[in-house]
Amino acid sequence: MDNKKRRVLLMYITRVSGHRQATLSIQKALKDLNPAVIAPLVNGFGYTYPLLDKVVHRTYMSVIKRTPKVWDYLYDNPSIVKKSAPVKKYLHRTSHKKIERLFEKHHPDTVVCTQAFPCGMVADYKQEKKLNFRLIAVLTDYAPHSFWLNNGVDYYIVPSLDAKERFIKKGVPEDMIKVYGIPIRPKFAVQLDRRPIAERLGVDLRTPVALIMGGGQGLGPIKSVVRSLMHVRMPIQLIVLTGVNKKLVRWLKKESEALTRQPDKRDKKLLFYEFANNVDELMELATLIISKPGGMTTSEALSKGLPMVIVNPLPGQEMRNTDFLLKKGIGIRIDKTSDIGEEVELLLKSPDRLMAMSKAAYASGKPHAALDIAKLILDVDKPSIL
């Protein structure tokens, strides 16, 4: 097929999410390889079930905040997968008319899904209509779950060999699984000169930098983390990314102002940003990252060789991502936020341990995932990772 006429439909769910970030990264890689490619992004759930999309998102956020154990029970539970099959089938079938209109508008030869629900809808539509477009499932977490498994998927893009083995055990043929990684922005693959960045942001390269992130929603015990780190017995600089959490922004502003009035905290610095489009630069400055282990954040941190400090991971995908990071020697897990200052201080005073964690991060990082996926989609040079 002539690449100049290639049409790729990229599907995600939730606007502020790693799923959407992944599709944007793939879209950019496609355009870099072939500017003529047509590759629109579509919120698969929002398009087919706009009202249900809002309800499900609110319910999910409420569950993970208030009763996370419920989500842990639901996540990749074979019994739940089996019991929910009729609902899943109903949603798939009732989405066909809208999926058909979407295909009539875009005429895709390839559909790429970065979340399991739209992948299932499109796979069912493909099987029912006996169509021959390619369907590519791109995982954005380090542990695959059974809702990804659908007849009609041509390739599964997974982040690690561990994930590949899990899919093989679930019955997916080995040649359908590509270990390319989680697609992140190409700029994370570039090693930057730290000095001009530090000068511009007012960061002292001689002092350790802890980058604190809570994902796009600014979730997690960030306030407690900051408080604890303010008591470490060594100079430290904190850079906090708040996402859409307005309350956290207001609190950090007060803390930053109060810090200037405390003589005993002169060796501490607190910087914070709401929407930072220079996360790659901030990671370049960081000595370590303190974060929830979302798939995208984790993948970006690995590409920068950052040791990870994981605080209170949510049950479900975050816990599975944590297991991966601990197994590979990339991160440490801290469940009591009151302990984080002491644990981080011990880590910062152990350069050999930090170096080992950094090397492990680099070894598991796949910064060229988006490009490899784009090459697979466009049938150009075979990706370097098989």
Secondary structure, 3 states (H helix, E strand, C coil): CCHHHCEEEEEECCCCCHHHHHHHHHHHHHHHHCCCCECCEEEHHHHHCHHHHHHHHHHHHHHHHHCHHHHHHHCCCHHHHHHCHHHHHHHHHHCHHHHHHHHHHHCCCEEEECCHHHHHHHHHHHHHHCCCCEEEEECCCCCCCHHHCCCCCCEEEECCHHHHHHHHHCCCCHHHEEECCCCCCHHHHCCCCHHHHHHHHCCCCCCCEEEEECCCCCCCCHHHHHHHHCCCCCCEEEEEECCCCHHHHHHHHHHHHHHCCCHHHCCEEEEEECCCCCHHHHHHHCCEEEECCCHHHHHHHHHCCCCEEEECCCCCHHHHHHHHHHHCCCEEEECCHHHHHHHHHHHHCCHHHHHHHHHHHHHHCCCCHHHHHHHHHHCCCCCCCC
